[in-house]
Amino acid sequence: MRQQLQYWLKNETILIVATILALVSCFIVPPDGQYWSYVHVSTIAQLCCLMLVVVGLQRIGVFRIIGSKLLRRVSTARGLVITLLGLTFVSAMFITNDVALVTFVPFALAVLTMAHMESKSILVCSLLTVAANCGSMLTPIGNAHNLYLKALTGMSTWRFLEIMAPYSGLAAVLLVAISWFVFGKKPVSEFRGLDSEGIEKGVLAPSDDATRPDEIRVTGYGSAHGGWRSWVYLALFIVCVLTVSDLIPLWVMVVVTFGTFVFTDRRAFRHVDWALPLTFIMFFIFIGNMKRVPEFTVLAQEFVGQHPLGVSVIFSQFISNVPTTLLLSGFCDKWVPLIIGTNLGGMGTIIASMASLITYKYVTKKFPTKKAKYLGAYTAVSFAFLIVLVGLSVFIE
């Protein structure tokens, strides 16, 4: 029991804080009929369905299989790093930054070891984390808070892409430029002659007794790469995207997604991070209650309304960008700078985006003596990108 409590305190800090805030606000504004209007149901439903589909794709190893196929074409150290960054950057647009990092950071560490590039692991993983944060900020489904902001504002998917494209585009150029100049043309031939399954087995889990990177495959390691499930889950993902774009009714997405997983892979429900939608609900309750306190509302609107972009970037550095979005959105109607600020705010400190802690966990597990070195490298790289992209926002404004 004590260990479980310690686990929750360590891993679900934001949920705990959000719950405390919600409970405190309930004493300020006692529960009544208006509470039902606080929760943004469409955001919660879309978030749950997307998370479930992504877990399904993870469980059949789709993302690593794609990565393995691309590695077969790599011939230089520069090409290897650009491939890893590209995989993380693009996948984060569709499966969120945290899932992209969970998938490709351990993948990258194993690949760099085989390519005799372990000495570059700290820098590469720092760049991978920035790539995930910059890729995910482009799309409404790349970040949980983007999904919420799109639903809250009623903004079209195209308009959202239009707002964030300059920032993701510049970040992509910078990532390629850094890789081009820092990593040379050193030949990398370790992946030639291997098919994608050979790379998975030979590179990532060379021992038959070892735990596979895709530790929760449902069909057995390498078994037809998921078979028919791949097509079913791809269809479900398309349904989710069309629903986010307001082309399919919300109830259809919920019924089809949950109904499908009941028959295809019930264990997937265990691997969804249900704490995230619960955190959203707690913040919805807190914000809904505090908006009914006139004095607090006036003060918050004056504070946030003047410079929503700058305030959201600063707040994100201390409480991360998802809670920042939920808190500030209740007292701000300048949606474009808020969208930009909360996305750019995911860079900077290690906790600006909670996804960044995923990389830290993997890197420090592999290199226990290099915690400070990684923190220093990531902070330097991340703040450099933050400064450049905030500068771009000033230029565009």
Summary of the structure (lengths in Angstrom):
residues: 397
radius of gyration: 21.3
end to end distance: 52.7
largest distance: 68.4
contacts: 1347
relative contact order: 0.15
helix: 76%
strand: 1%
